[in-house]
Amino acid sequence: MFAVFKAARKAIAPLAVLLSLIAVTACQPVATGGGPSINTKAPVPVALLVPHGSPNAGDDLLAQSLENAARLAISDLEGVNIDLRVYATAGDPVQARSQAIAAVQDGAKIILGPVYGESANAAAVAVASRGINVLSFSNNTTIAGGNLFILGPTFQNTADRMVRFAAAQGKGRIVVAHDNSVAGQLGRNAVQSAAARSGAELVGAVAYEKSQQGVIQAIPSIRSEVQKGADSVFLTALTEGALPLLTQLLDESGVDPETTQYIGLTRWDIPPQTLELPGVQNGWFAMPDPTMTQRFSSRYTAAFGVAPHPIGGLSYDGIAAIGALVQAGKSDALTGAVLTQGAGFQGVNGIFRLLAGGTNERGLAVAQIQNKQVVVIDPAPRSFAGSGF
């Protein structure tokens, strides 16, 4: 089920930048029976929770980008009237909780946001008993479930795409290298479960301390695992973290990227300087369709005079999903069962769908770095019946 947009504006899509994963110790949101009944003939109240007022540098810009993208999406909807109400969380779980309660008291039928995992968890718990679903901008899978859905791209989604592709290319004997952080462990688990579902084989996994010395000490172990017969190495590291050192030292240690495919679970084209690194040449990673990403960025920049925040498009995605379901005219449009309908939605990040466990699945392209340029070697699917799924 795809949102119906005005003809001049309907060809818009992907962008995905991996957010930092945050360990959350608060209680999980609980299942509440699905969601509210709405009148689709009247304006549908939607609350947008953004981190305005946060002490963190950049949060106000992020908040404005999320609001701008939501309003851009609303202007693109046809036959749907969304009453958007914006609430500032200051990036704080306590304020996110109180603002979520205020939003529901004001009549909100669904909540879009917040960004950060703990705030999203707090907001969802606060409104669970009212039967209100929360579409968070987080990608923290540990908080997903019940009335809380995450819109951010996940390691599992990326791992599923890349492991399937690797297996199809004869690169399905895998070693995964990861740091000992929560994100690193989730990345390892994602590759492991993806391999089990795709017919690939996890030859080994090597953990390392999140430091320069930790990476250096792990190289012999990674090389040893590769020598057991692996033909690909999955790396969970970020480009601003261990990735440059890992790829350099693996190559120098004798793990030949000509025979052992380097594969990333994060975007290797951000920042652009990463493309200059010798160690990432010919490496694979997943990304949304770059042509469609640029289309959204150009439209956003034309409308607001600045480029969108890297995750600003998630707000557009949330409105696109809500608009598509409301446009169908059914009173149960915002219940959990309908939000997770299998056909999915179209947003600036390409096709995506919400899953019953609160996570999401996105259509991703497979890209390779060739001569310091990004080349798409397997395009993003345009439907969930297409290749890549």
Order of alpha helices (4+ residues) and beta strands (2+ residues): beta-alpha-beta-alpha-beta-alpha-beta-beta-alpha-beta-alpha-beta-alpha-beta-alpha-beta-beta-alpha-alpha-alpha-beta-beta-beta-beta-beta
